[in-house]
Amino acid sequence: MIKPSDVTLIIPTLANTVESNYALSQCLTSLKETKPEGLKILVVSNGTSGVRGDIHIEEQGQCKAVNAAVVTTNTPGIMVSNDDM
């Protein structure tokens, strides 16, 4: 059985509009209220400065953002979610 502590959830975000900032905020709030204990969450801001995130890359692209986060993890499992889910 996979334990939550064995998984890192990666959330790439542009968050370059009021709407996308709101979506990211709601996503993180929901996760804080419902995530299992031990699950790691990494937010990757890509192509946008001034956005909250654990990792920031200058180039846009979901794949680049996810790859930048993957190399920083130490968990056997990885999940990816969009910020507007």
Buried (B, 14 or more C-beta within 10 A) or exposed (E): EEEBEBBBBBBBBBBBEEEBBEBBEEBBEEBEEEBEEEBBBBBBBBBBEEBEBBBBBEEEBBEBBBBBBBEEBEBEBBEBEEBEE
